Amino acid sequence: MPIVTVKLLEGRTDDQLKNLVQEITNAVEKTTDAKRDAISVVIEEMKPNHFGVGGTRKSDQ
């Protein structure tokens, strides 16, 4: 039962997130031979002020 977690900054459309879940599921099914119904995808969206790179929050760029 593969479980894939994706962390993203918020701001994608519902269609983009739907397509992301479909494409990840397709890739996991193809590469692991897992049954499609057993593959879970969890999307965790973060606010830009909750994520930083190189000492700077994304919201401050």
Backbone as JSON, one array per atom type, in Angstrom:
{
  "sequence": "MPIVTVKLLEGRTDDQLKNLVQEITNAVEKTTDAKRDAISVVIEEMKPNHFGVGGTRKSDQ",
  "N": [[0.83, -1.18, 0.0], [1.3, 1.72, -1.15], [2.01, 4.99, 0.04], [2.04, 8.26, -0.8], [3.36, 11.37, -0.07], [2.99, 14.75, -0.74], [4.34, 17.9, -0.5], [3.47, 21.21, -0.85], [3.61, 24.72, -1.67], [0.77, 26.68, -1.05], [-1.71, 27.55, -3.54], [-2.22, 26.37, -5.95], [-4.58, 25.41, -8.47], [-7.75, 23.65, -8.17], [-8.04, 21.87, -10.28], [-5.34, 21.5, -11.04], [-4.34, 20.2, -8.76], [-5.9, 17.9, -8.79], [-5.02, 16.73, -11.2], [-2.35, 16.3, -10.49], [-2.58, 14.33, -8.46], [-3.62, 12.25, -10.02], [-1.51, 11.81, -11.9], [0.65, 11.15, -10.21], [-0.36, 8.83, -9.05], [-0.55, 7.22, -11.36], [2.21, 6.99, -12.01], [3.25, 5.67, -9.74], [1.81, 3.31, -9.8], [2.73, 2.21, -12.23], [5.51, 1.93, -11.77], [5.8, 0.39, -9.47], [4.15, -1.75, -9.54], [1.98, -1.81, -7.88], [-1.43, -2.15, -6.9], [-3.86, -0.01, -8.23], [-5.98, 0.86, -6.59], [-4.86, 0.67, -4.12], [-3.11, 2.69, -3.76], [-2.26, 5.64, -2.18], [-2.42, 9.19, -2.12], [-1.28, 12.01, -0.55], [-1.76, 15.38, -0.15], [-0.15, 18.13, 1.12], [-0.59, 21.37, 1.8], [1.16, 24.41, 2.21], [1.34, 27.62, 3.74], [2.95, 30.47, 2.31], [4.4, 31.89, 4.25], [5.14, 29.97, 5.99], [7.27, 28.56, 5.08], [10.65, 28.43, 4.29], [13.67, 29.23, 2.48], [17.12, 29.19, 2.42], [17.25, 30.93, 4.61], [15.28, 32.8, 4.21], [11.87, 33.5, 4.21], [9.37, 32.35, 1.93], [7.25, 34.08, 1.63], [8.43, 36.51, 2.04], [9.87, 37.14, -0.14]],
  "CA": [[0.0, 0.0, 0.0], [2.13, 2.93, -1.2], [1.46, 6.28, 0.45], [2.91, 9.32, -1.29], [3.05, 12.68, 0.49], [3.52, 15.87, -1.51], [4.22, 19.17, 0.2], [3.48, 22.32, -1.81], [3.09, 26.01, -1.26], [-0.61, 26.81, -1.52], [-1.89, 28.43, -4.69], [-2.58, 25.61, -7.15], [-6.02, 25.26, -8.68], [-8.28, 22.33, -7.89], [-7.7, 21.03, -11.44], [-3.93, 21.16, -10.96], [-4.17, 19.21, -7.71], [-6.52, 16.67, -9.29], [-4.09, 16.15, -12.18], [-1.18, 15.85, -9.76], [-2.94, 13.06, -7.83], [-3.74, 11.25, -11.09], [-0.2, 11.52, -12.47], [1.44, 10.43, -9.21], [-0.93, 7.48, -8.97], [-0.11, 6.51, -12.57], [3.64, 6.7, -11.92], [3.47, 4.66, -8.7], [1.26, 2.05, -10.32], [3.62, 1.72, -13.28], [6.86, 1.61, -11.31], [5.84, -0.52, -8.32], [3.16, -2.81, -9.76], [0.94, -1.75, -6.86], [-2.78, -1.99, -7.43], [-4.28, 1.39, -8.23], [-6.85, 1.11, -5.45], [-4.07, 0.62, -2.89], [-2.18, 3.84, -3.77], [-2.79, 6.87, -1.56], [-1.65, 10.41, -2.32], [-1.65, 13.04, 0.42], [-1.21, 16.7, -0.51], [-0.08, 19.06, 2.24], [-0.3, 22.72, 1.31], [1.71, 25.31, 3.22], [1.32, 29.05, 3.46], [4.31, 30.93, 1.99], [5.14, 32.34, 5.44], [5.5, 28.78, 6.77], [8.32, 27.85, 4.35], [11.79, 29.29, 3.97], [14.85, 28.68, 1.82], [18.28, 30.07, 2.57], [17.05, 31.92, 5.65], [14.24, 33.75, 3.84], [10.57, 32.9, 3.95], [8.86, 32.6, 0.58], [6.36, 35.25, 1.68], [9.24, 37.73, 2.12], [10.62, 37.33, -1.4]],
  "C": [[0.88, 1.25, 0.0], [1.35, 4.16, -0.75], [2.47, 7.34, 0.04], [2.44, 10.64, -0.68], [3.75, 13.75, -0.32], [3.29, 17.14, -0.71], [4.42, 20.3, -0.81], [3.13, 23.62, -1.12], [1.68, 26.12, -1.83], [-0.66, 27.74, -2.74], [-2.22, 27.7, -5.97], [-4.11, 25.53, -7.25], [-6.44, 23.85, -8.33], [-7.95, 21.37, -9.04], [-6.24, 20.61, -11.42], [-3.69, 20.08, -9.91], [-4.77, 17.87, -8.12], [-5.6, 15.97, -10.27], [-2.83, 15.61, -11.5], [-1.43, 14.49, -9.11], [-3.01, 11.96, -8.89], [-2.38, 10.85, -11.63], [0.69, 10.77, -11.48], [0.95, 9.0, -9.09], [-0.5, 6.65, -10.17], [1.35, 6.08, -12.46], [3.92, 5.6, -10.88], [2.96, 3.3, -9.17], [2.2, 1.41, -11.34], [4.96, 1.21, -12.72], [6.92, 0.61, -10.17], [4.94, -1.73, -8.49], [2.11, -2.87, -8.64], [-0.42, -1.6, -7.53], [-3.23, -0.55, -7.21], [-5.1, 1.74, -6.98], [-6.1, 1.13, -4.12], [-3.14, 1.82, -2.75], [-2.89, 5.06, -3.19], [-1.85, 8.03, -1.84], [-2.19, 11.45, -1.34], [-0.98, 14.34, 0.0], [-1.3, 17.59, 0.72], [0.32, 20.42, 1.7], [0.15, 23.6, 2.48], [1.53, 26.75, 2.78], [2.76, 29.49, 3.19], [5.1, 31.42, 3.21], [5.5, 31.19, 6.38], [6.63, 27.99, 6.11], [9.43, 28.83, 4.0], [12.91, 28.53, 3.3], [15.98, 29.68, 2.0], [18.08, 31.18, 3.59], [15.98, 32.94, 5.34], [12.93, 33.01, 3.58], [10.11, 33.25, 2.54], [7.98, 33.83, 0.55], [7.14, 36.56, 1.71], [10.01, 38.01, 0.83], [9.84, 38.21, -2.35]]
}
